[in-house]
């Protein structure tokens, strides 16, 4: 009766498949970590990705105006802001991003 011999090829194949699987899982985990970090940052942004992707013009200057604290007419503050931004010929996306710094904490909450 012949003695059974070990066949190493399937074992190597299995080891190779496991190694490939581990490599994929590690790559996915690293990718997910990066995505989670990116989404955490984006969750803090109050605007869409499209708005945040618009670069600020090199010559952009934040309008100098009194910060709104919520105690006066909000429409008046907004009109003043828009008028100042139109002087710079800025896009709506830039206006969105530039508006928040014109608000005091009390008005943001």
N, C-alpha and C positions, 0 to 999 in steps of 0.2 A: 504494500500500500504506500503510495507516494506521500511524502510529508507536505503538509500545507506550507505554502510560502507567503510571506508578507508582500502585499502589493502596495507599494509606496505612492504610486501615481495618484490614486483617489485621495489619499491623505493629504498630499501636497496640494492637490486641487482644492480640497476642502479648506486647508489652511490659507491658501491664496484667496479663496472666496471670502473667508472670515476677515482676512487682512484688508481686502478691498472694501468690505462692508464697514469695518472699523474706520478706515480712512474716510469713507463717505459720511459716516455719522459724525466724525470729528469736524469735517468741513462744514456740515450742516449746522452743528452746534456753534461753530465760530461765526458762521454767516448769520444765524439767529441772534447771537449776542450783538453783532454789529447792527442788525435791524432793530433790535430792542433798544439799543442806545440811541439810534437815529430817531425812532418813534418817540422815545422819552423827550428828546429835544423838541421834536415837532409838536408833541402834545402841549408843550409850554407856549408855543407860538399861537397867537390868537387868530392867525390868518391862514388861508389855504397855501399849499405848496407853491401854486402858481404865483400868488402875490409875493411870497417870500423869495421866490427865485428871481424876481426882477431886480437887477442890480441898481444900486443908488448911482445917480450920475456923479461924475467926479466933482463937478462944481456945486453939488447940492448943499444947501445950508438949511438947517432946521430953523423954522420961523421963530423969531424972538417975539414972544407974546406972553402975557400973564397966564399962568397955569390955572385951569378951571378946577374949582374945588367943590362944585355942586350947589353953591349957594346963590348963584345968579342964573340968568337965562341961558340954558344950554344951546339954544338955536343961535343966539347972538355969538357965543364962543365959536360954534361950528362955522358960521358965516365968515367970521373974521379969519379963521384958519384957512378956509377954502380960498378966500380972497388973496391971502398971502401966498398960498401955494400956487395959485394961478399966475401970479407975477413971475414965478420961476418956471412956468410952463411944465409942470410935473404931471405924470400919469396918475390915474386913479390908484394904481397899486402903490406908488410911492406916497400918495396922500394917505392911504390906509396906514402904512407903516409909520409915517411921520406924525400921525394924530395922537397916538397913545402917550408920547412924551409931553403932550400939552395938557395932560390931566394930572391932577394931584391924586394921591392914593385914595382919598375919600371919594373922589368921583369915579375912580376905576372900580371900586368894590361894589 
